[in-house]
Amino acid sequence: MMPPIIEALFDTIDKIMSKPGPLVVPPFEPRPFIRAKFVFRARNGDEPVY
């Protein structure tokens, strides 16, 4: 299981990424976070590796 704080962080990033309309660019590059999420979950058996 992923720690709840990390899960919440990823959920927030997902919401920001999927929000329609003008995108507020975060001060970091979000793609490594998305990639890390898939790898992290794959290690825990939640999702396949992308």
PDBQT receptor file of N, H, CA, C and O in Angstrom, charges set to zero:
ATOM      1  N   MET A   1       0.842  -1.210   0.000  1.00  0.00    +0.000 N 
ATOM      2  CA  MET A   1       0.000   0.000   0.000  1.00  0.00    +0.000 C 
ATOM      3  C   MET A   1       0.877   1.262   0.000  1.00  0.00    +0.000 C 
ATOM      4  O   MET A   1       1.928   1.320   0.639  1.00  0.00    +0.000 OA
ATOM      5  N   MET A   2       0.404   2.250  -0.734  1.00  0.00    +0.000 N 
ATOM      6  H   MET A   2      -0.449   2.202  -1.253  1.00  0.00    +0.000 HD
ATOM      7  CA  MET A   2       1.116   3.518  -0.810  1.00  0.00    +0.000 C 
ATOM      8  C   MET A   2       0.745   4.373   0.407  1.00  0.00    +0.000 C 
ATOM      9  O   MET A   2      -0.413   4.376   0.825  1.00  0.00    +0.000 OA
ATOM     10  N   PRO A   3       1.712   5.095   0.979  1.00  0.00    +0.000 N 
ATOM     11  CA  PRO A   3       1.363   6.006   2.075  1.00  0.00    +0.000 C 
ATOM     12  C   PRO A   3       0.301   7.012   1.633  1.00  0.00    +0.000 C 
ATOM     13  O   PRO A   3       0.382   7.532   0.520  1.00  0.00    +0.000 OA
ATOM     14  N   PRO A   4      -0.689   7.298   2.475  1.00  0.00    +0.000 N 
ATOM     15  CA  PRO A   4      -1.804   8.179   2.080  1.00  0.00    +0.000 C 
ATOM     16  C   PRO A   4      -1.364   9.556   1.598  1.00  0.00    +0.000 C 
ATOM     17  O   PRO A   4      -1.982  10.122   0.697  1.00  0.00    +0.000 OA
ATOM     18  N   ILE A   5      -0.301  10.097   2.188  1.00  0.00    +0.000 N 
ATOM     19  H   ILE A   5       0.201   9.637   2.920  1.00  0.00    +0.000 HD
ATOM     20  CA  ILE A   5       0.160  11.435   1.789  1.00  0.00    +0.000 C 
ATOM     21  C   ILE A   5       0.670  11.419   0.355  1.00  0.00    +0.000 C 
ATOM     22  O   ILE A   5       0.449  12.369  -0.395  1.00  0.00    +0.000 OA
ATOM     23  N   ILE A   6       1.357  10.334  -0.032  1.00  0.00    +0.000 N 
ATOM     24  H   ILE A   6       1.536   9.561   0.577  1.00  0.00    +0.000 HD
ATOM     25  CA  ILE A   6       1.858  10.217  -1.402  1.00  0.00    +0.000 C 
ATOM     26  C   ILE A   6       0.692  10.003  -2.362  1.00  0.00    +0.000 C 
ATOM     27  O   ILE A   6       0.654  10.592  -3.443  1.00  0.00    +0.000 OA
ATOM     28  N   GLU A   7      -0.252   9.164  -1.965  1.00  0.00    +0.000 N 
ATOM     29  H   GLU A   7      -0.221   8.686  -1.087  1.00  0.00    +0.000 HD
ATOM     30  CA  GLU A   7      -1.447   8.933  -2.783  1.00  0.00    +0.000 C 
ATOM     31  C   GLU A   7      -2.191  10.243  -3.013  1.00  0.00    +0.000 C 
ATOM     32  O   GLU A   7      -2.627  10.521  -4.130  1.00  0.00    +0.000 OA
ATOM     33  N   ALA A   8      -2.339  11.047  -1.968  1.00  0.00    +0.000 N 
ATOM     34  H   ALA A   8      -1.984  10.821  -1.060  1.00  0.00    +0.000 HD
ATOM     35  CA  ALA A   8      -3.025  12.339  -2.083  1.00  0.00    +0.000 C 
ATOM     36  C   ALA A   8      -2.272  13.283  -3.017  1.00  0.00    +0.000 C 
ATOM     37  O   ALA A   8      -2.881  14.013  -3.798  1.00  0.00    +0.000 OA
ATOM     38  N   LEU A   9      -0.948  13.261  -2.929  1.00  0.00    +0.000 N 
ATOM     39  H   LEU A   9      -0.453  12.668  -2.294  1.00  0.00    +0.000 HD
ATOM     40  CA  LEU A   9      -0.128  14.100  -3.811  1.00  0.00    +0.000 C 
ATOM     41  C   LEU A   9      -0.348  13.726  -5.266  1.00  0.00    +0.000 C 
ATOM     42  O   LEU A   9      -0.538  14.598  -6.114  1.00  0.00    +0.000 OA
ATOM     43  N   PHE A  10      -0.323  12.429  -5.560  1.00  0.00    +0.000 N 
ATOM     44  H   PHE A  10      -0.169  11.720  -4.871  1.00  0.00    +0.000 HD
ATOM     45  CA  PHE A  10      -0.536  11.975  -6.934  1.00  0.00    +0.000 C 
ATOM     46  C   PHE A  10      -1.943  12.301  -7.416  1.00  0.00    +0.000 C 
ATOM     47  O   PHE A  10      -2.127  12.700  -8.566  1.00  0.00    +0.000 OA
ATOM     48  N   ASP A  11      -2.937  12.135  -6.546  1.00  0.00    +0.000 N 
ATOM     49  H   ASP A  11      -2.787  11.811  -5.612  1.00  0.00    +0.000 HD
ATOM     50  CA  ASP A  11      -4.319  12.467  -6.915  1.00  0.00    +0.000 C 
ATOM     51  C   ASP A  11      -4.441  13.944  -7.267  1.00  0.00    +0.000 C 
ATOM     52  O   ASP A  11      -5.131  14.306  -8.221  1.00  0.00    +0.000 OA
ATOM     53  N   THR A  12      -3.771  14.795  -6.497  1.00  0.00    +0.000 N 
ATOM     54  H   THR A  12      -3.211  14.502  -5.723  1.00  0.00    +0.000 HD
ATOM     55  CA  THR A  12      -3.793  16.236  -6.772  1.00  0.00    +0.000 C 
ATOM     56  C   THR A  12      -3.155  16.533  -8.121  1.00  0.00    +0.000 C 
ATOM     57  O   THR A  12      -3.677  17.336  -8.894  1.00  0.00    +0.000 OA
ATOM     58  N   ILE A  13      -2.026  15.889  -8.405  1.00  0.00    +0.000 N 
ATOM     59  H   ILE A  13      -1.602  15.237  -7.776  1.00  0.00    +0.000 HD
ATOM     60  CA  ILE A  13      -1.359  16.077  -9.697  1.00  0.00    +0.000 C 
ATOM     61  C   ILE A  13      -2.267  15.607 -10.826  1.00  0.00    +0.000 C 
ATOM     62  O   ILE A  13      -2.366  16.267 -11.861  1.00  0.00    +0.000 OA
ATOM     63  N   ASP A  14      -2.933  14.464 -10.631  1.00  0.00    +0.000 N 
ATOM     64  H   ASP A  14      -2.853  13.928  -9.790  1.00  0.00    +0.000 HD
ATOM     65  CA  ASP A  14      -3.862  13.952 -11.643  1.00  0.00    +0.000 C 
ATOM     66  C   ASP A  14      -4.975  14.956 -11.920  1.00  0.00    +0.000 C 
ATOM     67  O   ASP A  14      -5.337  15.182 -13.075  1.00  0.00    +0.000 OA
ATOM     68  N   LYS A  15      -5.517  15.558 -10.863  1.00  0.00    +0.000 N 
ATOM     69  H   LYS A  15      -5.223  15.374  -9.925  1.00  0.00    +0.000 HD
ATOM     70  CA  LYS A  15      -6.589  16.550 -11.026  1.00  0.00    +0.000 C 
ATOM     71  C   LYS A  15      -6.088  17.769 -11.793  1.00  0.00    +0.000 C 
ATOM     72  O   LYS A  15      -6.779  18.285 -12.671  1.00  0.00    +0.000 OA
ATOM     73  N   ILE A  16      -4.886  18.224 -11.460  1.00  0.00    +0.000 N 
ATOM     74  H   ILE A  16      -4.324  17.804 -10.747  1.00  0.00    +0.000 HD
ATOM     75  CA  ILE A  16      -4.307  19.377 -12.156  1.00  0.00    +0.000 C 
ATOM     76  C   ILE A  16      -4.093  19.043 -13.636  1.00  0.00    +0.000 C 
ATOM     77  O   ILE A  16      -4.381  19.856 -14.514  1.00  0.00    +0.000 OA
ATOM     78  N   MET A  17      -3.586  17.835 -13.898  1.00  0.00    +0.000 N 
ATOM     79  H   MET A  17      -3.352  17.174 -13.185  1.00  0.00    +0.000 HD
ATOM     80  CA  MET A  17      -3.269  17.437 -15.267  1.00  0.00    +0.000 C 
ATOM     81  C   MET A  17      -4.523  17.265 -16.115  1.00  0.00    +0.000 C 
ATOM     82  O   MET A  17      -4.502  17.553 -17.311  1.00  0.00    +0.000 OA
ATOM     83  N   SER A  18      -5.627  16.795 -15.506  1.00  0.00    +0.000 N 
ATOM     84  H   SER A  18      -5.644  16.561 -14.534  1.00  0.00    +0.000 HD
ATOM     85  CA  SER A  18      -6.830  16.476 -16.269  1.00  0.00    +0.000 C 
ATOM     86  C   SER A  18      -7.835  17.627 -16.277  1.00  0.00    +0.000 C 
ATOM     87  O   SER A  18      -8.911  17.503 -16.863  1.00  0.00    +0.000 OA
ATOM     88  N   LYS A  19      -7.496  18.741 -15.633  1.00  0.00    +0.000 N 
ATOM     89  H   LYS A  19      -6.623  18.842 -15.157  1.00  0.00    +0.000 HD
ATOM     90  CA  LYS A  19      -8.421  19.870 -15.546  1.00  0.00    +0.000 C 
ATOM     91  C   LYS A  19      -8.583  20.535 -16.912  1.00  0.00    +0.000 C 
ATOM     92  O   LYS A  19      -7.588  20.871 -17.555  1.00  0.00    +0.000 OA
ATOM     93  N   PRO A  20      -9.822  20.729 -17.362  1.00  0.00    +0.000 N 
ATOM     94  CA  PRO A  20     -10.032  21.420 -18.636  1.00  0.00    +0.000 C 
ATOM     95  C   PRO A  20      -9.792  22.921 -18.510  1.00  0.00    +0.000 C 
ATOM     96  O   PRO A  20      -9.721  23.458 -17.405  1.00  0.00    +0.000 OA
ATOM     97  N   GLY A  21      -9.667  23.590 -19.654  1.00  0.00    +0.000 N 
ATOM     98  H   GLY A  21      -9.724  23.153 -20.552  1.00  0.00    +0.000 HD
ATOM     99  CA  GLY A  21      -9.477  25.038 -19.642  1.00  0.00    +0.000 C 
ATOM    100  C   GLY A  21      -8.001  25.403 -19.563  1.00  0.00    +0.000 C 
ATOM    101  O   GLY A  21      -7.138  24.551 -19.771  1.00  0.00    +0.000 OA
ATOM    102  N   PRO A  22      -7.706  26.666 -19.264  1.00  0.00    +0.000 N 
ATOM    103  CA  PRO A  22      -6.312  27.121 -19.223  1.00  0.00    +0.000 C 
ATOM    104  C   PRO A  22      -5.527  26.344 -18.163  1.00  0.00    +0.000 C 
ATOM    105  O   PRO A  22      -5.954  26.240 -17.013  1.00  0.00    +0.000 OA
ATOM    106  N   LEU A  23      -4.410  25.817 -18.554  1.00  0.00    +0.000 N 
ATOM    107  H   LEU A  23      -4.064  25.902 -19.489  1.00  0.00    +0.000 HD
ATOM    108  CA  LEU A  23      -3.606  25.023 -17.628  1.00  0.00    +0.000 C 
ATOM    109  C   LEU A  23      -2.659  25.939 -16.863  1.00  0.00    +0.000 C 
ATOM    110  O   LEU A  23      -1.882  26.689 -17.455  1.00  0.00    +0.000 OA
ATOM    111  N   VAL A  24      -2.737  25.865 -15.549  1.00  0.00    +0.000 N 
ATOM    112  H   VAL A  24      -3.368  25.257 -15.068  1.00  0.00    +0.000 HD
ATOM    113  CA  VAL A  24      -1.766  26.577 -14.724  1.00  0.00    +0.000 C 
ATOM    114  C   VAL A  24      -0.532  25.693 -14.631  1.00  0.00    +0.000 C 
ATOM    115  O   VAL A  24      -0.563  24.625 -14.020  1.00  0.00    +0.000 OA
ATOM    116  N   VAL A  25       0.549  26.151 -15.241  1.00  0.00    +0.000 N 
ATOM    117  H   VAL A  25       0.574  27.019 -15.737  1.00  0.00    +0.000 HD
ATOM    118  CA  VAL A  25       1.756  25.328 -15.292  1.00  0.00    +0.000 C 
ATOM    119  C   VAL A  25       2.392  25.297 -13.910  1.00  0.00    +0.000 C 
ATOM    120  O   VAL A  25       2.752  26.344 -13.372  1.00  0.00    +0.000 OA
ATOM    121  N   PRO A  26       2.537  24.104 -13.326  1.00  0.00    +0.000 N 
ATOM    122  CA  PRO A  26       3.185  24.009 -12.022  1.00  0.00    +0.000 C 
ATOM    123  C   PRO A  26       4.675  24.317 -12.140  1.00  0.00    +0.000 C 
ATOM    124  O   PRO A  26       5.233  24.218 -13.233  1.00  0.00    +0.000 OA
ATOM    125  N   PRO A  27       5.331  24.687 -11.043  1.00  0.00    +0.000 N 
ATOM    126  CA  PRO A  27       6.745  25.057 -11.091  1.00  0.00    +0.000 C 
ATOM    127  C   PRO A  27       7.675  23.853 -11.234  1.00  0.00    +0.000 C 
ATOM    128  O   PRO A  27       8.884  23.969 -11.036  1.00  0.00    +0.000 OA
ATOM    129  N   PHE A  28       7.109  22.706 -11.575  1.00  0.00    +0.000 N 
ATOM    130  H   PHE A  28       6.127  22.612 -11.736  1.00  0.00    +0.000 HD
ATOM    131  CA  PHE A  28       7.931  21.520 -11.803  1.00  0.00    +0.000 C 
ATOM    132  C   PHE A  28       7.402  20.790 -13.026  1.00  0.00    +0.000 C 
ATOM    133  O   PHE A  28       6.276  21.026 -13.462  1.00  0.00    +0.000 OA
ATOM    134  N   GLU A  29       8.217  19.907 -13.574  1.00  0.00    +0.000 N 
ATOM    135  H   GLU A  29       9.132  19.715 -13.220  1.00  0.00    +0.000 HD
ATOM    136  CA  GLU A  29       7.804  19.101 -14.729  1.00  0.00    +0.000 C 
ATOM    137  C   GLU A  29       7.016  17.907 -14.211  1.00  0.00    +0.000 C 
ATOM    138  O   GLU A  29       7.579  17.076 -13.499  1.00  0.00    +0.000 OA
ATOM    139  N   PRO A  30       5.726  17.792 -14.544  1.00  0.00    +0.000 N 
ATOM    140  CA  PRO A  30       4.889  16.754 -13.943  1.00  0.00    +0.000 C 
ATOM    141  C   PRO A  30       5.135  15.335 -14.460  1.00  0.00    +0.000 C 
ATOM    142  O   PRO A  30       4.809  14.367 -13.773  1.00  0.00    +0.000 OA
ATOM    143  N   ARG A  31       5.704  15.199 -15.658  1.00  0.00    +0.000 N 
ATOM    144  H   ARG A  31       5.969  15.986 -16.216  1.00  0.00    +0.000 HD
ATOM    145  CA  ARG A  31       5.820  13.860 -16.245  1.00  0.00    +0.000 C 
ATOM    146  C   ARG A  31       6.622  12.859 -15.401  1.00  0.00    +0.000 C 
ATOM    147  O   ARG A  31       6.200  11.710 -15.267  1.00  0.00    +0.000 OA
ATOM    148  N   PRO A  32       7.767  13.260 -14.828  1.00  0.00    +0.000 N 
ATOM    149  CA  PRO A  32       8.475  12.297 -13.958  1.00  0.00    +0.000 C 
ATOM    150  C   PRO A  32       7.627  11.810 -12.784  1.00  0.00    +0.000 C 
ATOM    151  O   PRO A  32       7.758  10.667 -12.346  1.00  0.00    +0.000 OA
ATOM    152  N   PHE A  33       6.749  12.693 -12.275  1.00  0.00    +0.000 N 
ATOM    153  H   PHE A  33       6.643  13.622 -12.631  1.00  0.00    +0.000 HD
ATOM    154  CA  PHE A  33       5.872  12.296 -11.171  1.00  0.00    +0.000 C 
ATOM    155  C   PHE A  33       4.878  11.239 -11.630  1.00  0.00    +0.000 C 
ATOM    156  O   PHE A  33       4.623  10.265 -10.923  1.00  0.00    +0.000 OA
ATOM    157  N   ILE A  34       4.309  11.443 -12.842  1.00  0.00    +0.000 N 
ATOM    158  H   ILE A  34       4.516  12.235 -13.417  1.00  0.00    +0.000 HD
ATOM    159  CA  ILE A  34       3.364  10.468 -13.386  1.00  0.00    +0.000 C 
ATOM    160  C   ILE A  34       4.075   9.135 -13.597  1.00  0.00    +0.000 C 
ATOM    161  O   ILE A  34       3.554   8.081 -13.232  1.00  0.00    +0.000 OA
ATOM    162  N   ARG A  35       5.270   9.187 -14.187  1.00  0.00    +0.000 N 
ATOM    163  H   ARG A  35       5.694  10.043 -14.483  1.00  0.00    +0.000 HD
ATOM    164  CA  ARG A  35       6.044   7.972 -14.441  1.00  0.00    +0.000 C 
ATOM    165  C   ARG A  35       6.367   7.272 -13.125  1.00  0.00    +0.000 C 
ATOM    166  O   ARG A  35       6.240   6.052 -13.019  1.00  0.00    +0.000 OA
ATOM    167  N   ALA A  36       6.784   8.042 -12.128  1.00  0.00    +0.000 N 
ATOM    168  H   ALA A  36       6.887   9.032 -12.214  1.00  0.00    +0.000 HD
ATOM    169  CA  ALA A  36       7.110   7.470 -10.819  1.00  0.00    +0.000 C 
ATOM    170  C   ALA A  36       5.885   6.808 -10.211  1.00  0.00    +0.000 C 
ATOM    171  O   ALA A  36       5.989   5.771  -9.554  1.00  0.00    +0.000 OA
ATOM    172  N   LYS A  37       4.720   7.416 -10.434  1.00  0.00    +0.000 N 
ATOM    173  H   LYS A  37       4.635   8.258 -10.967  1.00  0.00    +0.000 HD
ATOM    174  CA  LYS A  37       3.480   6.859  -9.899  1.00  0.00    +0.000 C 
ATOM    175  C   LYS A  37       3.217   5.469 -10.456  1.00  0.00    +0.000 C 
ATOM    176  O   LYS A  37       2.897   4.546  -9.707  1.00  0.00    +0.000 OA
ATOM    177  N   PHE A  38       3.350   5.316 -11.774  1.00  0.00    +0.000 N 
ATOM    178  H   PHE A  38       3.609   6.066 -12.383  1.00  0.00    +0.000 HD
ATOM    179  CA  PHE A  38       3.085   4.019 -12.391  1.00  0.00    +0.000 C 
ATOM    180  C   PHE A  38       4.087   2.970 -11.916  1.00  0.00    +0.000 C 
ATOM    181  O   PHE A  38       3.716   1.831 -11.633  1.00  0.00    +0.000 OA
ATOM    182  N   VAL A  39       5.354   3.358 -11.830  1.00  0.00    +0.000 N 
ATOM    183  H   VAL A  39       5.656   4.283 -12.059  1.00  0.00    +0.000 HD
ATOM    184  CA  VAL A  39       6.385   2.423 -11.377  1.00  0.00    +0.000 C 
ATOM    185  C   VAL A  39       6.135   2.032  -9.926  1.00  0.00    +0.000 C 
ATOM    186  O   VAL A  39       6.239   0.862  -9.558  1.00  0.00    +0.000 OA
ATOM    187  N   PHE A  40       5.801   3.036  -9.105  1.00  0.00    +0.000 N 
ATOM    188  H   PHE A  40       5.717   3.986  -9.404  1.00  0.00    +0.000 HD
ATOM    189  CA  PHE A  40       5.564   2.791  -7.679  1.00  0.00    +0.000 C 
ATOM    190  C   PHE A  40       4.385   1.845  -7.485  1.00  0.00    +0.000 C 
ATOM    191  O   PHE A  40       4.463   0.902  -6.699  1.00  0.00    +0.000 OA
ATOM    192  N   ARG A  41       3.291   2.101  -8.206  1.00  0.00    +0.000 N 
ATOM    193  H   ARG A  41       3.228   2.868  -8.845  1.00  0.00    +0.000 HD
ATOM    194  CA  ARG A  41       2.110   1.254  -8.071  1.00  0.00    +0.000 C 
ATOM    195  C   ARG A  41       2.362  -0.144  -8.623  1.00  0.00    +0.000 C 
ATOM    196  O   ARG A  41       1.851  -1.129  -8.091  1.00  0.00    +0.000 OA
ATOM    197  N   ALA A  42       3.152  -0.227  -9.694  1.00  0.00    +0.000 N 
ATOM    198  H   ALA A  42       3.567   0.573 -10.127  1.00  0.00    +0.000 HD
ATOM    199  CA  ALA A  42       3.458  -1.535 -10.265  1.00  0.00    +0.000 C 
ATOM    200  C   ALA A  42       4.225  -2.386  -9.245  1.00  0.00    +0.000 C 
ATOM    201  O   ALA A  42       4.010  -3.595  -9.153  1.00  0.00    +0.000 OA
ATOM    202  N   ARG A  43       5.107  -1.759  -8.494  1.00  0.00    +0.000 N 
ATOM    203  H   ARG A  43       5.282  -0.777  -8.569  1.00  0.00    +0.000 HD
ATOM    204  CA  ARG A  43       5.854  -2.483  -7.464  1.00  0.00    +0.000 C 
ATOM    205  C   ARG A  43       4.936  -3.006  -6.375  1.00  0.00    +0.000 C 
ATOM    206  O   ARG A  43       5.240  -3.998  -5.713  1.00  0.00    +0.000 OA
ATOM    207  N   ASN A  44       3.805  -2.326  -6.195  1.00  0.00    +0.000 N 
ATOM    208  H   ASN A  44       3.558  -1.520  -6.733  1.00  0.00    +0.000 HD
ATOM    209  CA  ASN A  44       2.851  -2.739  -5.174  1.00  0.00    +0.000 C 
ATOM    210  C   ASN A  44       1.715  -3.586  -5.746  1.00  0.00    +0.000 C 
ATOM    211  O   ASN A  44       0.770  -3.933  -5.037  1.00  0.00    +0.000 OA
ATOM    212  N   GLY A  45       1.817  -3.916  -7.041  1.00  0.00    +0.000 N 
ATOM    213  H   GLY A  45       2.584  -3.634  -7.617  1.00  0.00    +0.000 HD
ATOM    214  CA  GLY A  45       0.836  -4.804  -7.645  1.00  0.00    +0.000 C 
ATOM    215  C   GLY A  45      -0.492  -4.149  -7.980  1.00  0.00    +0.000 C 
ATOM    216  O   GLY A  45      -1.476  -4.849  -8.220  1.00  0.00    +0.000 OA
ATOM    217  N   ASP A  46      -0.544  -2.809  -8.003  1.00  0.00    +0.000 N 
ATOM    218  H   ASP A  46       0.256  -2.240  -7.809  1.00  0.00    +0.000 HD
ATOM    219  CA  ASP A  46      -1.803  -2.126  -8.288  1.00  0.00    +0.000 C 
ATOM    220  C   ASP A  46      -2.059  -1.983  -9.790  1.00  0.00    +0.000 C 
ATOM    221  O   ASP A  46      -3.194  -2.121 -10.244  1.00  0.00    +0.000 OA
ATOM    222  N   GLU A  47      -0.999  -1.705 -10.559  1.00  0.00    +0.000 N 
ATOM    223  H   GLU A  47      -0.077  -1.592 -10.189  1.00  0.00    +0.000 HD
ATOM    224  CA  GLU A  47      -1.155  -1.447 -11.990  1.00  0.00    +0.000 C 
ATOM    225  C   GLU A  47       0.018  -2.054 -12.751  1.00  0.00    +0.000 C 
ATOM    226  O   GLU A  47       1.071  -2.308 -12.166  1.00  0.00    +0.000 OA
ATOM    227  N   PRO A  48      -0.154  -2.289 -14.045  1.00  0.00    +0.000 N 
ATOM    228  CA  PRO A  48       0.975  -2.732 -14.869  1.00  0.00    +0.000 C 
ATOM    229  C   PRO A  48       1.955  -1.582 -15.098  1.00  0.00    +0.000 C 
ATOM    230  O   PRO A  48       1.591  -0.412 -14.976  1.00  0.00    +0.000 OA
ATOM    231  N   VAL A  49       3.178  -1.921 -15.425  1.00  0.00    +0.000 N 
ATOM    232  H   VAL A  49       3.473  -2.871 -15.524  1.00  0.00    +0.000 HD
ATOM    233  CA  VAL A  49       4.176  -0.892 -15.739  1.00  0.00    +0.000 C 
ATOM    234  C   VAL A  49       3.890  -0.340 -17.121  1.00  0.00    +0.000 C 
ATOM    235  O   VAL A  49       3.664  -1.101 -18.062  1.00  0.00    +0.000 OA
ATOM    236  N   TYR A  50       3.898   0.971 -17.249  1.00  0.00    +0.000 N 
ATOM    237  H   TYR A  50       4.082   1.589 -16.485  1.00  0.00    +0.000 HD
ATOM    238  CA  TYR A  50       3.679   1.604 -18.556  1.00  0.00    +0.000 C 
ATOM    239  C   TYR A  50       5.006   2.050 -19.128  1.00  0.00    +0.000 C 
ATOM    240  O   TYR A  50       5.050   2.608 -20.225  1.00  0.00    +0.000 OA
TER     241      TYR A  50
